[in-house]
Amino acid sequence: MEDMKQQRTLMAQLERRKRLKQRVLIVLFLSPALILSLGIVVYPIFNTVIRSFQDPDTGAFTLMHYRYLFTNRIAVADIWYTVWITVVTVVLSLFFAYLLALYLRFSDSRIARFIGTMYLLPRFIPGLVAVYAMKVIISDSGLINRLSLLLPEASALYNLKPGLLFNPRGIILMNLWFNIPFATMIIVAALSGISDSIVESARDVGAGRVRVFVQMILPLSIRDVMIAMTFIFMSNISSFTTPYLIGENFPQMLGVFLRKQFSNRAYERAAAISVLIFLFSSVSAIVYIYTNLKEKEWEKG
């Protein structure tokens, strides 16, 4: 009996040592990634937050940079301008992406199959190349204008000037180019998980298309729509390339405004702008986390 207890104790000690070795190995394997994350992510974030509260001359604690952001006319205009363009981009991107995803999911035509193989093409074009290509097309002396000059002079479309460059319409148009394919990809994946038998069963008991969409398709795909919304919001609230190349001089989006502060060597004010952008993105990240953790309504029963 005593030998069995000693044997069990020895086995327990060996098991604890084995688990300890496994944990040590896990820590050793993860430590390079952890150190890298601390060096290029965590430390810069903390350093930026601290610097945003520092006086550029004395290094003392101050709220002057945040007061500037919320009281200066130019800064306030840039904040509202950024939020407005981002919200419009999110709404329009999700609207057109959902319509396109529905068509790709529930249509079996050749056109649908062709679009299904081509709609992700904009995602493979470098952003800088796409923006410059769009400038060539939508500028007042670009491709659209040159094609309109081929029309009769009496035509209403003769010498058409789109007026889409250096204004918010051009930025939103460019944002749609980038974000509609991305959102469509996510929503199509969600709709593909909805079995045809579910839709057919609802139609068999007399449910119309609108009712099937509102009560079945939309609830089953809303989680992925929220995820797409989160990523679109985060990528556009801090965008720089598009508003810098085709945006107007005033107001400007926060990414361009941030770059201007760096050019003026106002690093503490630039840090405050970075923190503000981070807070906007954090709100979106909270929505993303909540959406992923929240149990789907149709699974609760």
KOLGUBA-77902 format. One record per residue: residue in three letters; x, y, z of N, C-alpha, C, O, CB in turn. Coordinates in steps of 0.001 Angstrom, whole numbers, plus 500000, padded with zeros to 6 digits. Glycine has a CB too. Example, Ala and Ser with C-alpha at 12.3 -4.5 7.8 and 13.67 -1.06 7.14 Angstrom:
<rs>
ALA513190494310507800512300495500507800513200496700507800514236496681508465511308495527509046/SER512850497750507080513670498940507140512900500030507870513409501138508039514084499402505725/
</rs>
This chain:
<rs>
MET500834498792500000500000500000500000500865501253500000500603502218499283499058500009501218/GLU501926501204500844502826502356500916503573502548499604503829503676499182503822502187502068/ASP503928501414498949504621501500497663503737502139496597504226502897495760505068500112497207/MET502427501835496622501506502412495636501388503922495824501319504668494846500117501755495744/LYS501364504379497094501290505819497353502549506524496852502479507588496237501094506088498858/GLN503704505910497127504946506510496662505007506563495135505495507524494541506138505733497206/GLN504491505488494519504487505453493062503581506544492484503922507189491492504036504075492567/ARG502416506740493123501499507787492672502116509168492871501995510048492019500160507692493423/THR502777509338494007503434510622494270504525510906493243504661512027492754504030510637495683/LEU505302509866492924506359510015491938505783510345490559506315511188489838507202508743491870/MET504680509662490203504057509926488906503501511351488844503577512019487813502937508909488636/ALA502941511799489974502415513167490025503537514192489865503377515201489179501668513406491348/GLN504699513913490524505846514813490405506371514848488972506714515908488448506963514383491363/LEU506427513671488349506882513613486962505937514370486031506370515044485097507008512162486510/GLU504627514244486308503626514936485478503754516449485645503641517200484676502189514476485851/ARG503996516897486905504167518332487133505422518849486431505408519938485859504242518631488640/ARG506502518076486472507725518476485789507522518542484277508041519433483605508856517510486124/LYS506762517586483758506478517563482328505693518802481909505991519439480898505704516294481958/ARG504671519130482725503875520327482412504722521591482523504569522521481731502657520426483350/LEU505626521619483525506505522774483690507427522937482486507621524048481994507332522636484972/LYS507991521831482014508851521888480837508079522373479612508594523162478820509465520515480563/GLN506844521898479462506031522332478329505767523834478388505840524529477375504706521563478297/ARG505457524327479598505206525762479745506458526575479454506392527633478827504700526072481151/VAL507610526067479918508871526776479649509150526815478153509554527846477615510048526102480392/LEU508932525689477487509142525652476034508203526610475309508599527294474365508943524229475504/ILE506951526647475767505984527559475150506430529008475314506365529803474376504586527361475764/VAL506885529337476526507361530705476783508570531024475918508673532125475376507714530889478271/LEU509492530063475784510692530282474981510349530493473511510935531345472843511648529104475127/PHE509393529710473016509005529838471609508243531144471353508360531744470284508146528639471187/LEU507465531569472346506656532783472158507405534060472520506986535151472132505394532694472988/SER508499533942473252509200535140473714509701536039472586509612537259472725510357534740474569/PRO510231535500471459510641536418470382509483537254469851509624538459469639511260535635469238/ALA508327536604469635507170537343469149506691538348470189506278539456469844506039536383468783/LEU506747537958471476506326538862472545507247540080472624506785541215472740506306538123473893/ILE508555539826472561509512540934472613509334541860471411509388543083471542510956540396472660/LEU509122541260470242508904542062469035507643542908469159507630544080468782508809541156467801/SER506567542296469698505322543041469881505501544181470873504993545282470660504208542108470355/LEU506225543917471958506480544974472936507290546110472324507081547281472641507211544408474154/GLY508224545742471435509108546741470863508475547602469786508741548801469710510293546077470308/ILE507633546994468948507104547741467804505626548087467941505088548807467100507312546951466543/VAL504957547593468980503530547891469142503261548552470496502803549693470558502692546603469004/VAL503547547830471568503169548309472901503954549556473285503369550560473691503392547212473945/TYR505283549495473157506100550650473548505759551905472745505585552967473343507575550324473377/PRO505655551827471406505279553045470666503931553618471075503752554836471093505257552757469193/ILE502969552735471409501656553225471828501772554005473139501265555120473253500664552051471987/PHE502449553403474131502607554087475412503425555372475262503111556388475883503276553157476429/ASN504453555324474451505284556503474235504483557624473570504639558795473915506504556144473379/THR503628557256472617502802558257471931501803558878472891501608560094472894502064557627470738/VAL501164558035473712500194558559474682500879559518475657500357560599475929499518557400475457/ILE502030559135476178502753559985477127503174561296476463503047562367477058503989559246477681/ARG503670561210475245504144562409474566503006563367474223503213564577474135504890562027473304/SER501804562825474030500671563688473710500279564588474877499554565565474690499485562848473294/PHE500753564265476081500465565076477270501669565917477699501655566493478787500029564176478425/GLN502704565998476870503909566722477247503976568088476576503596568247475416505140565908476892/ASP504457569055477315504740570363476742506002570249475886507009569721476358504910571448477860/PRO505973570728474640507137570562473760508388571284474244509498570910473866506798571047472386/ASP508229572303475067509379573079475537509927572591476871511140572486477050509000574528475658/THR509026572294477808509454571923479157509308570442479461509932569934480393508677572704480159/GLY508491569746478684508234568339478967507257568114480094507027566972480492509505567654479287/ALA506672569182480622505708569058481714504363568556481196504058568643480006505532570406482431/PHE503570568031482125502236567527481785501339568690481359501312569739482002501607566765482991/THR500605568483480264499708569519479759498601568902478917498760567821478350500488570554478937/LEU497486569600478844496365569198477995496245570112476780495225570097476091495057569210478795/MET497271570899476516497190571914475473496950571308474086496262571905473259498464572737475460/HIS497511570133473835497355569535472508495930569046472280495402569157471173498336568378472330/TYR495314568513473314493925568067473186492962569249473159491939569209472476493562567126474334/ARG493292570293473900492470571506473803492522572077472389491522572564471860492943572568474823/TYR493694572008471797493842572479470415492948571679469479492268572253468629495311572377469959/LEU492943570345469632492171569492468730490673569785468800489972569680467793492423568030469057/PHE490178570155469991488742570327470158488288571784470243487111572064470475488305569610471380/THR489228572707470053488852574125470059489305574853468803488666575819468386489435574810471276/ASN490389574407468199490871575058466991489916574790465830489471573659465632492290574575466645/ARG489609575824465076488622575696463998489067574702462933488259573907462454488366577054463356/ILE490328574738462561490839573836461525490825572392462013490416571489461284492265574241461109/ALA491276572176463254491337570819463794489935570216463930489718569058463573492047570820465156/VAL489000570991464439487624570497464598487020570165463240486348569145463088486746571540465331/ALA487260571030462249486738570771460907487327569495460327486621568728459671487035571951459983/ASP488615569260460563489257568044460057488694566798460729488518565770460076490768568113460271/ILE488412566879462022487847565722462732486470565369462182486204564213461855487755566006464245/TRP485601566365462083484256566105461567484305565640460116483540564763459714483385567361461687/TYR485188566218459347485349565832457940485759564368457828485229563630456998486393566730457245/THR486701563952458663487163562563458654486054561603459051485840560583458396488352562395459589/VAL485351561932460127484268561058460591483165560971459550482620559894459309483697561563461925/TRP482832562097458934481758562110457939482113561242456737481306560419456306481469563545457484/ILE483316561421456192483724560622455032483787559144455395483395558293454596485090561096454500/THR484273558833456583484374557434457003483003556792457138482797555672456672485125557330458324/VAL482062557490457770480714556944457954480021556747456604479396555712456375479872557875458855/VAL480128557730455716479521557604454387480144556433453634479441555673452969479691558913453581/THR481453556293453740482139555170453083481644553836453618481395552911452844483657555279453277/VAL481499553727454936481039552478455545479622552141455072479352551006454678481080552581457087/VAL478726553118455110477327552872454742477220552463453276476575551465452955476468554125455008/LEU477847553227452390477753552924450960478446551607450617477942550835449802478361554060450140/SER479583551353451227480308550108450951479481548897451351479383547933450592481652550090451690/LEU478883548942452542478077547804453003476822547646452163476407546523451874477697547976454476/PHE476213548758451769474988548685450955475267547991449621474597547019449273474413550104450708/PHE476239548482448887476530547899447573477143546508447710476883545636446880477475548812446780/ALA477949546289448742478554544975448937477491543926449265477579542787448805479604545032450055/TYR476496544304450051475452543341450411474609542989449186474279541825448964474553543908451535/LEU474269543998448400473509543726447169474304542809446245473758541855445691473159545047446438/LEU475595543101446080476431542272445215476569540866445776476543539893445023477811542904445038/ALA476716540749447088476852539426447709475573538606447542475636537407447273477195539569449203/LEU474428539241447699473164538535447484473059538021446059472630536892445820471982539447447797/TYR473457538863445120473388538455443708474325537285443426473946536331442746473737539638442789/LEU475547537359443949476516536290443715476102534991444395476364533904443880477889536713444206/ARG475448535106445565475071533905446315473855533209445732473825531980445665474803534258447754/PHE472864533957445316471597533344444933471328533380443430470231533031442992470478534026445651/SER472304533793442646472157533763441197473139532758440616474282532653441063472381535168440585/ASP472675532022439615473517531008438983473787531345437515474120530468436717472858529629439094/SER473639532617437175473818533021435787475304533110435449476158533100436335473124534368435522/ARG475594533196434161476978533328433711477560534660434168478737534746434519477065533203432180/ILE476731535689434161477205537005434597477631536950436061478664537504436438476109538078434395/ALA476817536271436888477144536153438310478446535388438508479273535752439344476006535459439067/ARG478617534326437730479859533550437862481062534367437403482139534274437992479768532243437050/PHE480882535164436354481980536014435879482342537073436917483515537296437216481601536689434549/ILE481306537722437461481565538735438495482202538086439713483073538675440354480259539462438897/GLY481767536870440033482317536166441184483805535886441070484497535770442082481590534882441378/THR484302535777439839485727535547439642486525536845439488487755536827439555485936534679438430/MET485832537970439282486525539219438976486383540288440052487146541255440048486020539760437685/TYR485422540146440986485132541261441874486267541553442870486334542644443436483857540981442627/LEU487147540584443076488267540804443991489486541417443296490496541686443945488661539495444643/LEU489398541635442000490530542171441263491048543499441826492264543676441902490146542352439826/PRO490180544443442225490707545698442794491590545511444018492434546359444308489571546596443158/ARG491403544400444746492203544169445940493656543838445596494534543941446453491596543045446763/PHE493913543440444347495260543058443951496008544192443252497164544028442861495203541853443046/ILE495355545334443097496004546493442489496584547359443607495845547738444515494998547311441604/PRO497860547681443576498451548520444632497674549822444795497231550424443817499929548828444316/GLY497519550242446036496703551418446323497166552665445597496349553410445055496697551679447788/LEU498475552898445583499004554094444938498709554083443446498356555110442867500507554209445177/VAL498856552918442828498567552791441395497090553051441121496740553731440156498964551391440882/ALA496226552506441977494786552678441790494376554137441932493538554619441169494016551823442790/VAL494950554840442889494595556248443089495015557087441899494246557925441427495241556792444365/TYR496222556872441410496683557635440247495871557295438999495593558167438176498168557367439992/ALA495493556026438864494647555642437728493288556326437809492750556777436798494466554114437680/MET492736556400439018491457557076439192491570558563438875490652559151438303490945556882440616/LYS492696559169439244492907560583438928492888560811437426492333561805436957494234561073439517/VAL493487559905436667493511560032435203492104559948434633491812560558433605494400558940434576/ILE491235559198435292489881558992434775488942560118435165488191560612434324489327557675435272/ILE488970560539436436487921561441436933488330562909436957487509563762437294487517561026438315/SER489561563224436615489931564643436610489155565377435517488666564763434569491463564815436398/ASP489051566686435662488263567480434713488845567471433310488156567846432361488154568901435197/SER490078567059433158490678566925431831491106565483431570491982565223430746491882567869431689/GLY490477564554432282490851563154432201490085562389431145489554562963430194490652562506433518/LEU490039561076431333489454560184430331487981560488430085487541560540428936489613558736430764/ILE487221560689431151485793560964430983485584562234430167484748562271429264485101561091432352/ASN486343563267430487486223564531429741486621564348428281485966564905427400487094565623430387/ARG487660563594428002488121563408426629487128562591425817486930562842424628489485562732426615/LEU486508561613426464485473560853425750484260561734425448483631561590424400485041559621426576/SER483933562640426360482783563522426127483031564494424984482079564964424361482451564297427390/LEU484294564804424696484610565706423585484361565060422235484325565749421215486051566157423672/LEU484189563737422215483879563042420969482405563159420602482018562848419476484267561578421077/LEU481583563606421545480157563754421296479891565048420531480740565938420501479369563737422622/PRO478714565153419911478358566403419228478341567567420210477988567387421376476987566273418537/GLU478712568742419758478773569903420636477408570275421198477313570888422262479355571079419893/ALA476370569908420493475029570220420975474583569293422100473570569553422750474043570145419836/SER475333568210422338474961567240423367475150567837424754476052568642424988475790565954423223/ALA474285567427425658474371567920427035475612567394427747476071567983428725473121567524427816/LEU476148566291427255477323565686427875478623566130427221479689565641427594477218564186427820/TYR478565567032426267479782567497425599480653568275426593480160569102427360479430568384424367/ASN481950567989426559482920568633427447482510568468428921482528569417429705483054570132427094/LEU482144567234429259481715566921430624482900566977431576483942566373431323481048565532430682/LYS482735567694432649483751567776433700483176567134434958482279567695435587484185569268433970/PRO483693565948435332483095565200436453483090565948437778482166565779438574483825563913436637/GLY484106566775438033484164567494439314484328566571440506483772566824441575482920568319439496/LEU485092565498440327485265564504441394486647564552442032486947563783442945485015563117440849/LEU487479565455441546488840565502442070488994566646443065488427567724442887489852565654440925/PHE489768566393444113490047567375445165488777567814445896488579568995446180490742568594444568/ASN487925566832446193486724567064446998486325565739447636486855564694447257485550567654446129/PRO485404565759448595485049564512449295484431563455448397484530562266448701484098564814450408/ARG483798563849447305483189562856446417484254561935445813484052560726445697482395563556445296/GLY485386562525445433486458561701444881487044560755445907487359559608445589487547562574444322/ILE487195561228447144487723560358448203486772559189448459487204558042448568487946561160449509/ILE485491559486448554484511558421448807484477557429447657484395556221447879483113559014449028/LEU484540557933446424484555557045445258485747556113445301485617554920445026484573557856443964/MET486908556647445643488117555821445730488003554825446878488429553677446749489366556705445916/ASN487434555255447992487237554342449126486314553188448755486538552052449173486663555100450330/LEU485284553473447976484371552413447546485099551395446676484836550196446761483176553006446782/TRP486005551875445847486788550977444995487549549955445844487617548777445495487772551784444121/PHE488111550408446941488902549526447788488033548640448686488370547478448910489845550347448639/ASN486925549171449199486205548504450287485040547626449849484710546671450551485699549522451226/ILE484409547911448721483291547073448282483741545632448032483074544714448510482660547654447008/PRO484841545385447306485266543983447131485573543285448452485238542114448632486492543922446240/PHE486208544003449373486550543408450665485297543029451450485195541919451972487409544375451485/ALA484339543962451529483103543675452258482307542571451570481701541730452234482246544943452383/THR482308542576450252481585541535449510482153540159449820481404539198449993481650541803447996/MET483472540064449891484114538779450194483641538233451537483338537046451655485643538930450199/ILE483577539098452550483156538666453880481681538260453884481319537236454462483402539781454905/ILE480830539066453239479389538803453262479047537581452425478167536805452797478612540022452752/VAL479736537397451291479502536193450473479825534941451275479106533945451197480353536231449177/ALA480904534991452044481257533832452882480162533543453899479860532382454178482595534073453608/ALA479564534603454456478476534411455421477223533842454742476582532933455268478138535744456117/LEU476886534386453575475696533904452863475877532484452352474907531736452228475368534828451698/SER477114532111452055477366530747451586477100529715452673476844528547452384478800530616451094/GLY477162530155453923476879529247455032475397529031455278475021528195456100477509529766456277/ILE474552529772454578473103529601454719472655528534453735472818528696452526472337530949454475/SER472103527467454234471704526354453393470519526729452497469600527436452911471354525148454256/ASP470570526240451279469451526479450356468156525875450885467070526384450608469767525901448971/SER468270524790451645467073524124452159466307525021453127465081524947453205467451522816452849/ILE467040525882453878466378526799454809465516527789454050464364528030454412467412527545455670/VAL466077528362452996465341529333452192464167528649451483463058529183451448466280530008451160/GLU464420527473450925463361526767450210462231526354451150461063526392450763463929525539449507/SER462561525964452369461530525587453334460652526781453676459433526647453784462166525016454608/ALA461258527935453846460485529141454136459591529523452969458452529948453161461415530296454476/ARG460116529368451751459296529690450582458141528710450436457064529086449973460150529685449311/ASP458354527446450831457306526429450712456124526710451627454991526356451303457873525058451022/VAL456380527342452765455282527633453700454674529009453443453881529500454245455781527551455148/GLY455043529626452329454384530861451929455119532146452225454554533221452022453099530925452564/ALA456351532090452697457097533312452995457586533955451699458156533282450839458292533011453934/GLY457359535256451567457818535976450391459302536292450471459948536035451487457026537253450216/ARG459830536845449402461264537142449350461666538144450424462704537999451070461645537678447971/VAL460835539158450606461174540184451596461197539581452994462100539864453781460169541357451535/ARG460209538754453303460141538147454631461296537180454849461861537131455942458807537421454820/VAL461658536406453822462793535490453936464072536269454204464901535860455016462940534641452660/PHE464225537399453512465436538198453703465473538804455102466489538709455791465520539306452645/VAL464369539430455529464354540156456796464451539209457990465152539502458959463087540997456903/GLN463756538084457926463670537211459093464665536056459088464849535398460112462296536664459194/MET465310535798457947466221534660457909467615535035457411468604534827458113465646533576457033/ILE467694535580456217469004535839455620469749536929456379470918536754456724468851536236454152/LEU469081538057456642469749539167457330470206538789458741471356539060459086468817540368457399/PRO469349538170459581469835537790460925471010536819460902471880536877461771468710537173461715/LEU471040535927459913472114534942459848473422535525459302474478534901459417471681533776458991/SER473349536705458718474550537304458139474948538612458801475978539190458457474345537534456676/ILE474136539094459758474399540408460350475729540439461097476393541475461133473269540793461297/ARG476123539321461689477392539277462425478558539573461490479454540340461842477586537899463099/ASP478554538979460316479643539207459369479574540596458762480602541174458409479612538162458268/VAL478371541135458639478227542516458174478872543468459182479543544424458794476729542875457964/MET478669543209460462479275544041461501480799543936461478481501544923461697478742543638462880/ILE481298542737461212482748542566461117483305543361459940484329544033460065483109541074460972/ALA482622543281458791483051544056457628483004545543457925483905546286457536482178543734456412/MET481953545984458615481825547398458976483005547835459846483543548928459666480489547652459717/THR483401546985460780484499547317461676485798547538460915486497548525461141484684546220462707/PHE486119546618460013487368546727459266487357547924458311488372548602458153487623545443458486/ILE486223548180457683486136549333456781486321550625457561487035551525457121484783549346456037/PHE485674550716458726485801551926459549487248552141459965487769553250459852484900551833460796/MET487900551090460445489269551225460950490245551592459836491183552358460062489715549926461623/SER490034551055458643490973551342457557490798552734456984491739553290456418490817550329456459/ASN489605553310457121489345554619456521489505555780457495489785556903457075487963554643455951/ILE489331555528458784489456556624459755490893557136459802491127558288460170489008556160461162/SER491844556302459438493256556713459483493892556735458095495118556747457983494048555776460394/SER493085556740457042493636556669455686494459557907455360494178559005455842492513556505454662/PHE495475557710454536496366558817454177496532558960452665496393560063452135497728558616454823/THR496826557868451965497182557950450548496087558595449714496347559541448971497484556571450009/THR494862558088449831493765558613449014493474560077449311493466560880448379492511557790449237/PRO493232560468450565492949561897450807494133562809450518493941563982450197492518562097452236/TYR495350562292450625496515563123450350496647563422448858497034564526448474497780562441450861/LEU496322562433448015496509562591446579495317563222445874495499563949444898496798561265445965/ILE494103562961446343492942563487445625492007564282446541490902564642446134492175562345444971/GLY492438564555447762491615565325448673491863566817448533492778567239447827491867564892450094/GLU491046567609449208491169569064449145492118569563450227492510568814451121489791569733449293/ASN492480570835450134493410571429451100492753571717452447493415571664453483493991572710450537/PHE491459572020452437490734572252453684489253571964453461488666572436452486490945573709454192/PRO488653571197454356489297570449455458490037569223454942489893568837453782488250570019456500/GLN490817568628455806491592567444455464491256566309456421490780566527457535493102567751455497/MET491514565100455959491319563953456840492457563883457843493524564460457628491227562639456028/LEU492224563173458941493175563185460056494540562627459678495554563059460227492617562398461214/GLY494584561680458756495877561146458336496748562202457692497949562273457954495682559998457379/VAL496140563028456844496880564114456192497217565202457209498309565768457182496061564709455017/PHE496277565487458100496508566479459147497662566049460052498471566878460469495230566694459977/LEU497733564770460349498827564222461167500164564408460464501149564808461086498591562726461466/ARG500195564122459186501431564276458423501882565741458405503080566021458458501238563758456985/LYS500940566662458330501284568085458335501942568475459658502881569272459672500027568945458092/GLN501451567912460775502049568231462073503477567706462160504348568357462737501203567648463211/PHE503717566525461588505080566003461548505983566909460707507132567165461069505088564570460985/SER505452567387459588506246568276458734506596569564459462507666570133459249505491568595457441/ASN505690570023460324505933571236461107506715570959462390506968571867463183504615571898461450/ARG507101569676462586507851569237463770507073569464465068507659569646466136509186569968463840/ALA505752569449464956504903569526466150504601568097466589503474567618466460503569570334465871/TYR505625567426467108505520565991467376504537565683468497503841564669468435506881565428467727/GLU504461566521469508503530566273470608502081566408470123501215565620470505503801567251471777/ARG501829567415469280500480567569468720500158566402467793499024565923467771500352568910467957/ALA501138565947467033500942564774466182500634563545467023499825562709466620502182564523465313/ALA501260563425468178500971562309469076499527562357469561498871561321469664501929562323470270/ALA499030563561469860497636563703470295496683563293469183495666562651469448497348565151470730/ILE496994563651467945496158563237466807496193561718466664495169561093466386496636563915465490/SER497373561127466853497488559666466780496631558989467840495975557985467564498949559237466939/VAL496636559535469050495812558977470128494333559090469774493558558167470027496099559699471467/LEU493943560215469192492543560397468802492141559369467746491068558772467838492310561826468269/ILE492987559161466753492707558141465738492622556762466376491765555952466024493787558154464642/PHE493532556505467326493509555218468026492211555026468804491675553918468844494702555110468973/LEU491703556086469421490446555987470162489280555694469221488406554889469541490182557283470945/PHE489269556347468064488230556055467074488297554586466659487274553906466580488382556973465834/SER489501554114466399489664552718465998489311551767467131488818550667466884491091552465465533/SER489559552179468377489242551326469527487743551108469652487296550013469992489789551942470819/VAL486967552148469377485508551993469405485084550933468400484257550070468696484799553340469102/SER485665551011467204485363550010466188485844548625466611485174547627466346485998550400464858/ALA487003548561467267487524547273467723486632546654468798486451545438468840488944547440468258/ILE486077547501469665485157547005470691483926546383470046483445545339470487484742548143471646/VAL483418547032468994482272546476468260482642545130467659481841544195467680481803547446467150/TYR483852545030467124484313543769466533484391542661467580483918541549467350485683543961465871/ILE484988542969468722485118541966469781483742541552470303483474540368470503485985542509470936/TYR482878542538470521481537542232471014480772541367470020480061540441470410480762543522471293/THR480921541672468738480221540909467709480696539468467677479896538555467472480416541552466343/ASN481994539254467876482527537896467844482178537098469090482022535878469029484021537938467676/LEU482055537788470224481766537078471465480273536865471697479864535958472421482350537832472627/LYS479475537713471071478035537630471305477452536389470641477732536097469478477330538890470782/GLU476652535679471388476007534483470850474939534871469860474168535800470098475407533631471971/LYS474891534166468754473887534469467741472485534249468311472248533328469094474106533599466480/GLU471570535115467898470210535047468429469557533704468101468854533133468936469362536197467870/TRP469789533198466883469100531974466500469646530732467194469053529658467095469188531793465019/GLU470788530869467908471351529740468633470904529676470076471177528693470765472835529795468579/LYS470214530720470551469884530778471973468824529780472374468770529355473528469430532153472336/GLY468003529411471456466951528471471822467385527044471676466605526131471948465735528704470997/
</rs>
